[in-house]
Amino acid sequence: MKLKTKPFGEIEVSEKQRIIFKEGLFGFDDIHSFFLLDSNQEEVPFYWLQCEKISEIAFLIINPNVLLDYELAISDEDLKDLEIENEDDMLVFTIVTMYDNPKQITANLLGPIVINRKKRIGKQIISQKDDYSVKHPLFQQEEVS
Amino acid sequence: MLILARKENQSIMINEDIEIVIVGIKGDHVKIGIKAPNEVKIYRKEIYEEIQKENIAASQIDPNKLSDLGKLIKKNKK
């Protein structure tokens, strides 16, 4: 099927890429259907979570363990909502926020996105470990060059 | 909004299975204990709002900036 996307314009996608978020995302409660798209970035495995109905809404996401040691603290209730029976079916992402200066990029570690890849359902959970930040800098403050 | 005055160790019941206990009061801090079934989700309101706000900020992303980012991360990767 064809899908209008924010990063790539209209592209061909597979139904298999559709992830249903029954509860939407925080602040986007009415949006339930997203497509998981590869960002085609060679260096880092970024993905896009593209809203099906509104092409302007897309989130850049990444597996936080690519960049740091991230401990997923998920409640039993969330696991139940996600119908996760086997941990291998679970994909964990964190939403990335970009700023004018790309070095200021942050990741939302407090509200990770968890996806059951077998059932293709997703949920933005609130980490049970609540000392994680919604604006975790991905780069250490570097020395001034 | 229903407003109730409570003293330390007093509590409030919501339905039959949720109890909110005032565990302690110290200056401007109130310690609250909540007894509720597992499926009742309890969060501090500011966490909810923070994530909501961050999602909205993240959704403003300009996809064209992604290539700069890839280069930067490559440089910073261990």
Backbone of each chain as ProteinMPNN parsed JSONL, in Angstrom:
{"seq_chain_A": "MKLKTKPFGEIEVSEKQRIIFKEGLFGFDDIHSFFLLDSNQEEVPFYWLQCEKISEIAFLIINPNVLLDYELAISDEDLKDLEIENEDDMLVFTIVTMYDNPKQITANLLGPIVINRKKRIGKQIISQKDDYSVKHPLFQQEEVS", "coords_chain_A": {"N_chain_A": [[0.836, -1.197, 0.0], [0.248, 2.364, -0.451], [1.728, 5.111, 1.303], [1.568, 8.3, 2.768], [4.303, 10.008, 3.937], [6.124, 11.792, 6.478], [9.008, 11.982, 6.474], [9.77, 10.939, 3.916], [7.972, 11.557, 1.91], [5.483, 10.284, -0.37], [5.414, 6.836, -0.118], [5.88, 3.294, -0.726], [4.53, 0.973, 1.441], [4.397, -1.85, 3.693], [1.675, -3.724, 5.011], [2.523, -5.075, 7.152], [4.14, -3.435, 8.51], [2.608, -1.921, 10.074], [1.756, -0.653, 13.214], [-0.271, -0.927, 15.986], [-1.378, 1.354, 18.325], [-3.196, 1.216, 20.982], [-3.804, 3.058, 22.936], [-2.866, 5.368, 21.909], [-0.28, 7.927, 21.796], [1.2, 9.772, 24.482], [-0.367, 12.846, 24.698], [-1.123, 12.539, 22.144], [-3.513, 11.123, 21.935], [-5.536, 10.234, 20.282], [-4.497, 9.039, 18.136], [-3.931, 6.107, 16.606], [-2.84, 4.388, 14.775], [0.199, 3.579, 13.442], [3.079, 3.524, 11.296], [6.017, 1.646, 11.145], [9.037, 2.704, 10.078], [12.115, 2.302, 8.395], [14.906, 4.427, 8.817], [16.814, 4.659, 6.961], [19.347, 5.436, 7.612], [22.723, 5.048, 7.637], [24.61, 5.071, 9.68], [23.415, 4.962, 12.239], [20.866, 3.042, 13.779], [18.211, 4.446, 13.375], [14.663, 4.8, 13.49], [11.507, 5.584, 11.999], [8.441, 6.515, 13.402], [5.664, 6.625, 11.934], [2.711, 8.389, 11.626], [-0.34, 7.064, 10.451], [-2.634, 8.393, 9.432], [-2.191, 11.178, 9.517], [0.087, 12.798, 7.796], [1.998, 14.645, 8.577], [2.708, 14.05, 11.121], [5.231, 12.46, 12.674], [7.534, 10.461, 14.41], [10.895, 10.376, 15.429], [12.688, 7.581, 16.278], [14.687, 5.431, 18.364], [16.5, 2.52, 19.33], [17.32, 2.594, 22.599], [19.504, 1.298, 23.698], [21.466, 1.237, 21.848], [22.89, 3.483, 22.176], [23.321, 3.952, 24.871], [23.459, 2.491, 28.199], [20.533, 1.147, 28.815], [17.937, 0.63, 30.992], [15.076, -1.094, 30.865], [12.204, -0.481, 32.581], [9.425, -1.91, 33.094], [5.98, -2.201, 33.803], [3.952, -4.933, 35.061], [1.372, -4.685, 34.224], [1.59, -3.164, 31.901], [3.004, -4.955, 30.33], [1.063, -6.857, 30.054], [-0.913, -5.434, 28.663], [0.437, -5.176, 26.309], [0.478, -7.697, 25.47], [2.649, -9.423, 25.762], [4.42, -12.346, 25.665], [6.792, -13.502, 25.37], [9.991, -12.354, 25.89], [11.606, -11.891, 23.728], [9.985, -10.976, 21.759], [9.74, -8.364, 22.101], [10.258, -5.02, 21.303], [12.184, -2.175, 21.997], [12.022, 1.288, 22.083], [13.118, 4.708, 22.07], [11.865, 7.98, 22.003], [13.161, 10.582, 20.048], [14.208, 13.929, 20.386], [14.883, 16.696, 18.391], [16.939, 19.574, 17.937], [17.815, 22.942, 16.871], [20.585, 22.937, 16.864], [22.189, 20.075, 16.137], [23.673, 18.689, 17.997], [22.466, 18.974, 20.381], [20.592, 17.088, 20.664], [18.116, 15.063, 22.231], [16.896, 12.251, 24.166], [13.893, 10.633, 25.062], [13.786, 9.06, 27.839], [12.165, 8.448, 29.884], [9.632, 7.979, 28.966], [9.396, 5.478, 27.254], [8.877, 3.716, 24.102], [7.268, 0.754, 23.606], [7.129, -2.173, 21.729], [5.281, -4.94, 20.628], [6.433, -7.12, 18.511], [5.487, -9.328, 17.227], [2.708, -9.321, 17.501], [2.244, -6.868, 16.636], [1.562, -4.601, 18.157], [1.696, -1.599, 20.032], [2.927, 0.526, 22.685], [3.221, 3.5, 24.523], [4.985, 3.673, 27.355], [5.231, 4.515, 30.87], [8.223, 4.751, 32.409], [9.039, 2.63, 35.098], [11.144, 3.171, 36.548], [11.746, 6.055, 37.734], [13.685, 7.986, 37.694], [14.707, 8.494, 35.292], [15.091, 10.763, 32.54], [13.037, 12.96, 30.514], [14.397, 14.331, 28.713], [17.042, 13.314, 27.921], [20.358, 13.955, 27.257], [21.961, 12.986, 24.261], [24.512, 13.284, 23.564], [27.519, 13.823, 25.288], [28.397, 16.843, 26.91], [30.622, 18.472, 24.977], [34.123, 19.312, 24.906], [35.048, 22.711, 24.261], [35.722, 23.53, 20.979]], "CA_chain_A": [[0.0, 0.0, 0.0], [0.988, 3.628, -0.459], [1.542, 5.901, 2.523], [2.223, 9.613, 2.779], [5.129, 10.074, 5.143], [6.802, 13.063, 6.703], [10.407, 12.044, 6.023], [10.074, 10.472, 2.556], [6.872, 11.764, 0.973], [4.674, 9.078, -0.55], [6.216, 5.629, -0.361], [5.192, 2.012, -0.644], [4.789, 0.298, 2.72], [3.694, -3.124, 3.863], [0.756, -3.789, 6.161], [3.258, -5.67, 8.264], [4.843, -2.376, 9.242], [1.63, -1.169, 10.867], [1.725, -0.941, 14.65], [-1.451, -0.304, 16.592], [-1.267, 1.876, 19.685], [-4.591, 1.35, 21.44], [-3.982, 4.262, 23.757], [-2.156, 6.478, 21.285], [0.887, 8.339, 22.557], [0.82, 10.86, 25.377], [-0.553, 14.079, 23.935], [-1.651, 12.139, 20.836], [-4.339, 10.003, 22.396], [-6.486, 9.78, 19.265], [-3.787, 8.467, 16.99], [-3.727, 4.713, 16.994], [-2.18, 3.581, 13.761], [1.497, 4.093, 13.002], [3.926, 2.609, 10.524], [7.417, 1.65, 11.547], [9.832, 2.839, 8.857], [13.56, 2.422, 8.544], [15.289, 5.797, 8.464], [17.864, 4.57, 5.942], [20.582, 6.041, 8.101], [23.688, 3.957, 7.741], [25.411, 5.11, 10.901], [22.676, 4.62, 13.456], [19.565, 2.465, 13.441], [17.014, 5.226, 13.684], [13.44, 4.439, 12.784], [10.43, 6.563, 12.078], [7.114, 6.056, 13.743], [4.885, 7.52, 11.077], [1.258, 8.314, 11.797], [-0.946, 6.662, 9.179], [-3.632, 9.318, 8.899], [-1.701, 12.562, 9.391], [1.467, 12.589, 7.347], [2.933, 15.57, 9.248], [3.101, 13.54, 12.438], [6.152, 11.327, 12.666], [8.503, 10.539, 15.498], [12.163, 9.691, 15.211], [12.901, 6.716, 17.438], [15.903, 4.62, 18.319], [16.691, 1.609, 20.45], [18.237, 3.36, 23.465], [20.709, 0.527, 24.02], [22.479, 1.512, 20.853], [23.653, 4.656, 22.59], [23.64, 3.959, 26.295], [22.906, 1.34, 28.923], [19.187, 1.533, 29.211], [17.225, -0.429, 31.713], [13.627, -0.946, 30.69], [11.455, -0.834, 33.791], [8.054, -1.961, 32.601], [5.092, -2.829, 34.782], [3.252, -6.142, 34.614], [0.167, -4.25, 33.523], [1.979, -2.77, 30.542], [3.331, -6.191, 29.61], [-0.212, -7.498, 29.75], [-1.523, -4.647, 27.587], [1.191, -5.421, 25.077], [0.32, -9.137, 25.199], [3.986, -9.981, 25.583], [4.606, -13.631, 26.331], [8.192, -13.838, 25.238], [10.731, -11.085, 25.846], [12.207, -11.71, 22.404], [9.029, -10.305, 20.872], [9.619, -6.987, 22.549], [11.196, -4.022, 20.801], [12.14, -0.984, 22.845], [12.53, 2.486, 21.432], [12.927, 5.96, 22.776], [11.615, 9.059, 21.043], [14.253, 11.538, 20.002], [13.841, 15.315, 20.08], [16.005, 17.395, 17.77], [16.938, 21.025, 18.071], [18.537, 23.568, 15.771], [21.918, 22.375, 16.915], [21.974, 18.627, 16.268], [24.375, 18.155, 19.171], [21.608, 19.068, 21.565], [19.576, 16.037, 20.574], [17.811, 14.369, 23.487], [16.026, 11.076, 24.068], [12.922, 10.544, 26.149], [13.996, 7.752, 28.478], [11.101, 8.236, 30.88], [8.431, 7.478, 28.288], [9.802, 4.674, 26.096], [7.879, 3.049, 23.265], [7.497, -0.689, 23.588], [6.349, -2.779, 20.655], [5.229, -6.392, 20.475], [6.605, -7.186, 17.053], [4.695, -10.437, 16.72], [1.301, -8.927, 17.419], [2.253, -5.519, 16.063], [0.902, -3.595, 18.978], [2.684, -0.781, 20.714], [2.436, 1.365, 23.776], [4.209, 4.351, 25.191], [4.818, 3.399, 28.777], [5.983, 5.382, 31.772], [9.218, 3.914, 33.06], [8.862, 2.465, 36.538], [12.33, 3.775, 37.146], [11.35, 7.395, 37.298], [14.749, 8.994, 37.675], [15.059, 8.772, 33.903], [14.633, 12.075, 32.113], [12.414, 13.025, 29.186], [15.355, 15.028, 27.848], [18.385, 12.815, 28.198], [21.238, 14.337, 26.142], [22.623, 11.827, 23.665], [25.944, 13.571, 23.504], [28.105, 14.512, 26.427], [28.868, 18.187, 26.578], [32.005, 18.328, 24.522], [35.018, 20.44, 25.124], [34.887, 23.743, 23.242], [36.802, 23.373, 20.005]], "C_chain_A": [[0.875, 1.253, 0.0], [0.692, 4.419, 0.821], [2.276, 7.229, 2.371], [3.001, 9.744, 4.071], [5.789, 11.436, 5.261], [8.24, 13.036, 6.184], [10.619, 11.751, 4.54], [9.014, 10.827, 1.521], [6.093, 10.471, 0.811], [5.565, 7.881, -0.877], [5.328, 4.386, -0.269], [5.535, 1.374, 0.712], [4.001, -1.003, 2.764], [2.79, -3.031, 5.089], [1.487, -4.298, 7.403], [3.998, -4.621, 9.098], [3.892, -1.591, 10.148], [1.637, -1.63, 12.319], [0.523, -0.203, 15.242], [-1.166, 0.086, 18.041], [-2.683, 2.139, 20.192], [-4.815, 2.647, 22.192], [-3.325, 5.485, 23.132], [-0.844, 6.748, 21.998], [0.439, 9.472, 23.468], [0.748, 12.165, 24.581], [-1.102, 13.808, 22.539], [-2.58, 10.936, 21.046], [-5.223, 9.418, 21.303], [-5.809, 9.119, 18.073], [-3.383, 7.045, 17.343], [-2.899, 3.914, 15.998], [-0.907, 4.264, 13.258], [2.184, 3.052, 12.123], [5.362, 2.77, 10.978], [8.273, 1.63, 10.279], [11.309, 2.919, 9.194], [13.957, 3.836, 8.117], [16.307, 5.817, 7.331], [19.126, 5.328, 6.335], [21.595, 4.927, 8.287], [24.322, 3.886, 9.123], [24.667, 4.581, 12.123], [21.306, 4.077, 13.08], [18.384, 3.289, 13.963], [15.834, 4.65, 12.914], [12.469, 5.605, 12.874], [9.159, 5.855, 12.512], [6.175, 7.052, 13.065], [3.398, 7.298, 11.318], [0.611, 7.986, 10.45], [-1.82, 7.768, 8.587], [-3.111, 10.732, 8.673], [-0.221, 12.494, 9.048], [2.462, 13.494, 8.065], [3.393, 15.036, 10.6], [3.964, 12.293, 12.284], [7.161, 11.54, 13.785], [9.758, 9.781, 15.103], [12.443, 8.864, 16.462], [14.156, 5.881, 17.246], [15.894, 3.663, 19.507], [17.717, 2.266, 21.386], [19.528, 2.615, 23.769], [21.81, 0.663, 22.978], [23.426, 2.601, 21.366], [24.054, 4.659, 24.059], [23.096, 2.69, 26.939], [21.538, 1.72, 29.428], [18.487, 0.356, 29.851], [15.734, -0.182, 31.554], [12.933, -1.399, 31.966], [9.979, -0.755, 33.435], [7.177, -2.71, 33.603], [4.426, -4.065, 34.191], [2.007, -5.778, 33.816], [0.475, -3.876, 32.076], [2.326, -3.999, 29.705], [2.055, -6.911, 29.183], [-0.905, -6.769, 28.598], [-0.862, -4.942, 26.245], [1.148, -6.898, 24.66], [1.667, -9.821, 24.979], [4.132, -11.269, 26.382], [6.081, -13.995, 26.355], [8.978, -12.53, 25.067], [11.357, -10.808, 24.474], [11.268, -10.996, 21.437], [8.978, -8.803, 21.113], [10.69, -6.107, 21.913], [11.051, -2.779, 21.668], [12.754, 0.18, 22.085], [12.355, 3.68, 22.355], [12.756, 7.049, 21.725], [12.703, 10.106, 21.187], [13.696, 12.933, 19.69], [15.069, 16.012, 19.514], [15.83, 18.898, 17.921], [17.739, 21.608, 16.905], [19.972, 23.058, 15.702], [21.796, 20.87, 17.126], [22.668, 18.011, 17.479], [23.503, 18.162, 20.423], [20.538, 17.979, 21.606], [19.373, 15.309, 21.918], [16.904, 13.174, 23.22], [15.119, 11.025, 25.286], [12.999, 9.15, 26.791], [12.89, 7.426, 29.486], [9.846, 7.642, 30.241], [8.78, 6.66, 27.065], [8.603, 4.079, 25.347], [8.219, 1.56, 23.263], [6.562, -1.31, 22.557], [6.431, -4.301, 20.76], [5.276, -6.664, 18.974], [5.815, -8.326, 16.43], [3.253, -10.004, 16.494], [1.141, -7.54, 16.807], [1.37, -4.553, 16.844], [1.975, -2.858, 19.764], [2.058, 0.034, 21.812], [3.571, 2.262, 24.24], [3.982, 4.177, 26.678], [5.508, 4.499, 29.593], [6.93, 4.476, 32.535], [8.957, 3.842, 34.562], [10.062, 3.03, 37.292], [12.227, 5.253, 36.795], [12.444, 8.447, 37.486], [15.3, 9.185, 36.26], [14.432, 10.098, 33.48], [13.897, 11.982, 30.775], [13.36, 13.69, 28.189], [16.763, 14.568, 28.172], [19.302, 13.165, 27.019], [21.947, 13.106, 25.581], [24.128, 12.035, 23.541], [26.379, 14.246, 24.784], [28.472, 15.924, 25.978], [30.334, 18.08, 26.2], [32.834, 19.548, 24.878], [34.856, 21.44, 23.973], [36.04, 23.617, 22.254], [37.27, 24.732, 19.507]], "O_chain_A": [[2.045, 1.228, 0.382], [-0.422, 4.402, 1.344], [3.419, 7.29, 1.919], [2.447, 9.611, 5.162], [5.985, 12.138, 4.269], [8.658, 13.979, 5.513], [11.568, 12.271, 3.952], [9.141, 10.435, 0.361], [6.04, 9.653, 1.729], [6.37, 7.928, -1.807], [4.192, 4.437, 0.201], [6.708, 1.258, 1.07], [3.074, -1.223, 1.985], [3.103, -2.35, 6.066], [1.119, -3.993, 8.537], [4.421, -4.88, 10.225], [4.317, -0.708, 10.893], [1.54, -2.82, 12.615], [0.337, 0.993, 15.018], [-0.768, -0.741, 18.862], [-3.289, 3.16, 19.867], [-5.879, 3.26, 22.097], [-3.241, 6.533, 23.771], [-0.347, 5.891, 22.728], [-0.611, 10.07, 23.233], [1.691, 12.532, 23.88], [-1.5, 14.734, 21.833], [-2.434, 9.89, 20.414], [-5.618, 8.255, 21.374], [-6.469, 8.696, 17.124], [-2.594, 6.815, 18.26], [-2.325, 2.882, 16.345], [-0.942, 5.373, 12.724], [1.898, 1.857, 12.205], [5.854, 3.882, 11.169], [8.24, 0.672, 9.508], [11.694, 3.545, 10.181], [13.401, 4.377, 7.16], [16.625, 6.882, 6.801], [19.875, 5.798, 5.478], [21.344, 3.968, 9.017], [24.544, 2.806, 9.67], [25.227, 3.844, 12.935], [20.659, 4.59, 12.167], [17.664, 2.872, 14.87], [15.992, 4.088, 11.83], [12.605, 6.49, 13.719], [8.846, 4.755, 12.057], [5.936, 8.154, 13.557], [2.895, 6.179, 11.228], [0.976, 8.565, 9.427], [-1.754, 8.047, 7.39], [-3.541, 11.411, 7.741], [0.615, 12.176, 9.894], [3.644, 13.16, 8.157], [4.373, 15.529, 11.159], [3.512, 11.239, 11.837], [7.58, 12.664, 14.061], [9.697, 8.697, 14.523], [12.434, 9.39, 17.575], [14.618, 5.658, 16.127], [15.34, 3.973, 20.562], [18.866, 2.467, 20.993], [20.545, 3.242, 24.068], [22.948, 0.253, 23.206], [24.609, 2.625, 21.026], [25.03, 5.308, 24.436], [22.372, 1.918, 26.311], [21.401, 2.518, 30.355], [18.455, -0.752, 29.316], [15.199, 0.811, 32.046], [13.056, -2.552, 32.379], [9.367, 0.313, 33.468], [7.587, -3.721, 34.174], [4.349, -4.22, 32.973], [1.636, -6.465, 32.865], [-0.266, -4.218, 31.155], [1.987, -4.076, 28.524], [1.98, -7.493, 28.101], [-1.418, -7.399, 27.673], [-1.51, -4.954, 25.198], [1.708, -7.286, 23.635], [1.803, -10.688, 24.116], [3.989, -11.283, 27.605], [6.55, -14.703, 27.246], [8.66, -11.71, 24.206], [11.604, -9.659, 24.107], [11.707, -10.472, 20.414], [8.268, -8.07, 20.425], [11.88, -6.414, 21.978], [9.943, -2.381, 22.027], [13.845, 0.078, 21.524], [11.554, 3.661, 23.289], [13.421, 7.038, 20.689], [13.109, 10.466, 22.292], [12.824, 13.087, 18.835], [16.158, 15.931, 20.082], [14.714, 19.409, 18.018], [18.269, 20.877, 16.068], [20.5, 22.784, 14.624], [21.347, 20.431, 18.185], [22.288, 16.931, 17.933], [23.77, 17.45, 21.391], [19.684, 17.969, 22.493], [20.328, 14.992, 22.626], [16.237, 13.096, 22.189], [15.536, 11.339, 26.401], [12.359, 8.202, 26.337], [12.712, 6.274, 29.883], [9.097, 6.903, 30.88], [8.5, 7.083, 25.943], [7.498, 3.961, 25.876], [9.345, 1.173, 22.948], [5.367, -1.013, 22.517], [7.505, -4.87, 20.955], [4.292, -6.465, 18.262], [5.508, -8.295, 15.238], [2.656, -10.276, 15.452], [0.03, -7.106, 16.503], [0.563, -3.809, 16.288], [3.016, -3.417, 20.111], [0.841, 0.213, 21.874], [4.723, 1.841, 24.336], [2.912, 4.497, 27.196], [6.271, 5.302, 29.056], [6.502, 3.55, 33.224], [8.689, 4.854, 35.21], [10.001, 3.321, 38.487], [12.58, 5.657, 35.687], [12.174, 9.647, 37.443], [16.245, 9.947, 36.055], [13.386, 10.5, 33.991], [14.109, 11.047, 30.002], [13.152, 13.621, 26.978], [17.584, 15.353, 28.647], [19.053, 12.723, 25.897], [22.47, 12.285, 26.334], [24.901, 11.084, 23.427], [25.696, 15.13, 25.302], [28.812, 16.158, 24.818], [31.172, 17.654, 26.995], [32.323, 20.643, 25.113], [34.561, 21.049, 22.844], [37.204, 23.599, 22.653], [38.177, 24.807, 18.679]]}, "seq_chain_B": "MLILARKENQSIMINEDIEIVIVGIKGDHVKIGIKAPNEVKIYRKEIYEEIQKENIAASQIDPNKLSDLGKLIKKNKK", "coords_chain_B": {"N_chain_B": [[-14.475, 20.104, 42.212], [-13.963, 17.796, 44.766], [-13.215, 18.558, 48.047], [-11.477, 17.551, 50.847], [-10.718, 17.713, 54.302], [-8.004, 16.308, 55.966], [-6.287, 14.569, 58.562], [-3.032, 13.514, 59.785], [-2.455, 10.053, 59.232], [-5.107, 9.59, 58.713], [-7.558, 8.567, 56.297], [-8.838, 8.265, 52.889], [-11.421, 6.761, 51.082], [-11.829, 5.473, 47.823], [-14.193, 4.241, 45.744], [-14.547, 0.743, 46.534], [-12.079, -0.247, 46.752], [-9.861, 1.39, 46.705], [-7.596, 3.099, 48.617], [-6.548, 6.054, 50.099], [-4.025, 7.247, 51.998], [-3.013, 9.59, 54.401], [0.123, 9.704, 55.169], [2.151, 11.111, 56.408], [2.957, 14.423, 57.557], [5.034, 17.06, 56.941], [6.147, 20.163, 57.398], [5.903, 21.747, 54.318], [5.474, 19.423, 52.998], [3.667, 16.577, 52.056], [3.179, 13.256, 52.771], [1.904, 10.627, 50.977], [0.093, 7.66, 51.018], [-0.928, 5.057, 48.871], [-3.296, 2.622, 48.44], [-4.172, 0.326, 46.15], [-5.762, -1.672, 43.592], [-3.707, -3.654, 41.331], [-4.161, -2.99, 38.628], [-4.794, -0.356, 38.595], [-3.56, 2.651, 37.57], [-1.05, 4.696, 38.747], [0.407, 7.767, 38.818], [2.734, 10.431, 39.259], [1.524, 13.626, 38.572], [3.11, 15.47, 37.191], [4.905, 13.951, 35.751], [3.418, 12.692, 33.769], [2.625, 15.016, 32.366], [5.072, 16.0, 31.563], [5.98, 14.051, 29.749], [4.02, 14.199, 27.819], [4.438, 16.814, 26.869], [7.011, 16.557, 25.871], [6.644, 14.726, 23.811], [5.144, 16.266, 22.06], [6.999, 18.241, 21.426], [8.913, 16.617, 20.197], [7.555, 15.804, 17.951], [7.731, 17.873, 16.222], [9.829, 17.605, 14.585], [12.336, 18.103, 12.07], [12.864, 16.323, 9.293], [15.001, 16.632, 7.568], [17.223, 17.201, 9.005], [18.358, 14.94, 9.828], [20.555, 13.739, 8.582], [22.821, 15.189, 9.364], [22.903, 14.482, 11.95], [23.413, 11.74, 11.907], [26.07, 11.716, 11.095], [27.289, 12.948, 13.262], [26.801, 11.145, 15.327], [28.16, 8.899, 14.523], [30.723, 9.784, 14.862], [30.818, 9.992, 17.592], [30.415, 7.514, 18.587], [31.326, 4.716, 20.533]], "CA_chain_B": [[-13.555, 19.192, 42.889], [-14.279, 17.496, 46.166], [-12.072, 18.867, 48.91], [-11.665, 17.0, 52.186], [-9.609, 17.966, 55.22], [-7.581, 15.066, 56.61], [-5.124, 14.661, 59.446], [-2.1, 12.423, 59.631], [-2.979, 8.697, 59.442], [-6.486, 9.431, 58.262], [-7.55, 8.196, 54.881], [-10.0, 8.48, 52.029], [-11.699, 5.601, 50.244], [-12.438, 5.702, 46.52], [-14.83, 2.929, 45.54], [-14.316, -0.123, 47.694], [-10.764, -0.866, 46.735], [-8.737, 2.331, 46.659], [-7.485, 3.866, 49.853], [-5.477, 7.05, 50.089], [-3.695, 7.504, 53.402], [-2.042, 10.646, 54.676], [1.105, 8.983, 55.99], [2.889, 12.055, 57.245], [2.986, 15.826, 57.123], [6.216, 17.738, 57.475], [6.251, 21.456, 56.722], [5.044, 21.826, 53.131], [5.473, 18.11, 52.335], [2.685, 15.592, 52.508], [3.46, 11.896, 52.292], [0.625, 9.988, 50.711], [0.143, 6.231, 50.686], [-2.091, 4.669, 48.062], [-3.539, 1.189, 48.312], [-5.098, 0.168, 45.026], [-5.487, -2.876, 42.807], [-2.599, -3.505, 40.397], [-4.482, -2.408, 37.323], [-4.98, 1.094, 38.719], [-2.289, 3.294, 37.282], [-0.848, 5.868, 39.59], [1.629, 8.478, 38.463], [2.768, 11.845, 39.613], [0.961, 14.343, 37.437], [4.113, 16.179, 36.395], [5.542, 13.001, 34.832], [2.476, 12.638, 32.656], [2.674, 16.258, 31.589], [6.406, 16.118, 30.965], [6.064, 13.16, 28.582], [3.134, 14.792, 26.82], [5.108, 17.988, 26.298], [8.173, 16.109, 25.11], [6.131, 14.134, 22.568], [4.743, 17.342, 21.153], [8.246, 18.841, 20.932], [9.576, 15.654, 19.299], [6.801, 15.673, 16.695], [8.058, 19.026, 15.369], [11.125, 17.293, 13.976], [12.595, 18.351, 10.649], [13.59, 15.119, 8.856], [16.219, 16.968, 6.817], [18.369, 17.334, 9.91], [18.8, 13.623, 10.265], [21.857, 13.344, 8.046], [23.847, 15.792, 10.23], [22.894, 13.723, 13.184], [24.086, 10.475, 11.648], [27.52, 11.962, 11.088], [27.698, 13.249, 14.633], [26.75, 9.946, 16.159], [29.248, 8.058, 14.067], [31.927, 10.337, 15.469], [30.777, 9.846, 19.04], [30.235, 6.122, 18.977], [32.496, 4.079, 21.125]], "C_chain_B": [[-13.988, 19.018, 44.34], [-13.04, 17.779, 47.014], [-12.366, 18.377, 50.331], [-10.469, 17.361, 53.05], [-9.276, 16.656, 55.932], [-6.405, 15.336, 57.537], [-4.216, 13.481, 59.176], [-2.777, 11.098, 60.009], [-4.457, 8.521, 59.107], [-6.466, 9.099, 56.779], [-8.869, 8.498, 54.186], [-10.204, 7.199, 51.233], [-12.305, 6.067, 48.922], [-12.937, 4.345, 46.036], [-14.529, 2.051, 46.762], [-12.862, -0.53, 47.813], [-9.589, 0.099, 46.642], [-8.728, 3.157, 47.941], [-6.298, 4.806, 49.756], [-5.24, 7.49, 51.534], [-2.737, 8.683, 53.497], [-1.037, 10.059, 55.665], [1.859, 9.939, 56.912], [2.834, 13.462, 56.68], [4.193, 16.478, 57.781], [6.375, 19.046, 56.718], [5.327, 21.494, 55.521], [5.038, 20.506, 52.351], [4.417, 17.194, 52.922], [3.083, 14.244, 51.927], [2.145, 11.164, 52.163], [0.846, 8.519, 50.391], [-1.11, 5.874, 49.91], [-2.172, 3.149, 48.022], [-4.568, 1.016, 47.215], [-4.794, -1.129, 44.302], [-4.412, -2.59, 41.757], [-2.94, -2.775, 39.11], [-4.757, -0.9, 37.403], [-3.627, 1.763, 38.537], [-2.167, 4.583, 38.078], [0.472, 6.513, 39.198], [1.571, 9.874, 39.042], [2.376, 12.633, 38.373], [2.037, 14.983, 36.569], [4.826, 15.242, 35.416], [4.704, 12.849, 33.559], [2.643, 13.833, 31.732], [4.008, 16.426, 30.88], [6.483, 15.284, 29.683], [5.19, 13.702, 27.448], [3.828, 15.938, 26.083], [6.269, 17.577, 25.402], [7.743, 15.471, 23.791], [5.779, 15.221, 21.567], [5.988, 18.018, 20.566], [8.909, 17.914, 19.907], [8.872, 15.583, 17.95], [7.081, 16.829, 15.733], [9.314, 18.782, 14.534], [11.181, 17.622, 12.481], [13.446, 17.189, 10.116], [14.888, 15.431, 8.119], [17.452, 17.03, 7.705], [19.001, 15.997, 10.257], [20.19, 13.263, 9.765], [22.999, 13.946, 8.867], [24.037, 14.939, 11.472], [23.641, 12.398, 13.022], [25.588, 10.632, 11.703], [28.037, 12.163, 12.507], [27.787, 11.99, 15.475], [27.877, 8.993, 15.781], [30.546, 8.473, 14.767], [31.993, 10.015, 16.965], [30.693, 8.405, 19.519], [31.524, 5.536, 19.527], [33.045, 3.015, 20.181]], "O_chain_B": [[-14.33, 19.978, 45.031], [-11.949, 17.289, 46.719], [-13.376, 18.744, 50.932], [-9.33, 17.319, 52.585], [-10.167, 15.977, 56.442], [-5.618, 16.252, 57.296], [-4.572, 12.562, 58.437], [-3.554, 11.025, 60.961], [-4.991, 7.417, 59.21], [-5.469, 9.328, 56.095], [-9.853, 8.917, 54.795], [-9.231, 6.612, 50.758], [-13.175, 6.937, 48.897], [-12.154, 3.401, 45.934], [-14.29, 2.547, 47.863], [-12.444, -1.085, 48.829], [-8.443, -0.332, 46.513], [-9.707, 3.815, 48.293], [-5.194, 4.409, 49.383], [-6.128, 8.027, 52.195], [-1.761, 8.758, 52.751], [-1.324, 9.936, 56.856], [2.162, 9.604, 58.057], [2.684, 13.659, 55.474], [4.352, 16.453, 59.001], [6.701, 19.043, 55.531], [4.118, 21.302, 55.656], [4.645, 20.473, 51.185], [4.296, 17.061, 54.14], [3.298, 14.119, 50.721], [1.366, 11.086, 53.113], [1.703, 8.182, 49.575], [-2.21, 6.32, 50.237], [-1.224, 2.477, 47.616], [-5.697, 1.495, 47.326], [-3.676, -1.636, 44.39], [-4.223, -1.446, 41.342], [-2.12, -2.035, 38.565], [-4.933, -0.249, 36.373], [-2.673, 1.475, 39.26], [-3.057, 5.432, 38.076], [1.525, 5.876, 39.243], [0.496, 10.423, 39.283], [2.835, 12.347, 37.267], [1.897, 15.036, 35.348], [5.3, 15.685, 34.37], [5.218, 12.876, 32.441], [2.78, 13.702, 30.515], [4.076, 16.922, 29.756], [6.986, 15.749, 28.66], [5.571, 13.667, 26.278], [3.808, 16.018, 24.855], [6.49, 18.149, 24.335], [8.403, 15.654, 22.769], [6.078, 15.11, 20.379], [6.036, 18.327, 19.375], [9.403, 18.371, 18.876], [9.507, 15.332, 16.925], [6.707, 16.767, 14.562], [9.793, 19.688, 13.851], [10.211, 17.442, 11.744], [14.625, 17.086, 10.455], [15.781, 14.586, 8.053], [18.582, 16.927, 7.227], [20.048, 15.937, 10.9], [20.928, 12.555, 10.45], [24.031, 13.302, 9.054], [25.145, 14.715, 11.959], [24.405, 11.994, 13.898], [26.295, 9.803, 12.276], [29.074, 11.625, 12.896], [28.734, 11.801, 16.239], [28.472, 8.355, 16.65], [31.343, 7.64, 15.197], [33.068, 9.797, 17.525], [30.875, 8.116, 20.701], [32.628, 5.816, 19.061], [34.038, 2.36, 20.5]]}, "name": "protein", "num_of_chains": 2, "seq": "MKLKTKPFGEIEVSEKQRIIFKEGLFGFDDIHSFFLLDSNQEEVPFYWLQCEKISEIAFLIINPNVLLDYELAISDEDLKDLEIENEDDMLVFTIVTMYDNPKQITANLLGPIVINRKKRIGKQIISQKDDYSVKHPLFQQEEVSMLILARKENQSIMINEDIEIVIVGIKGDHVKIGIKAPNEVKIYRKEIYEEIQKENIAASQIDPNKLSDLGKLIKKNKK"}
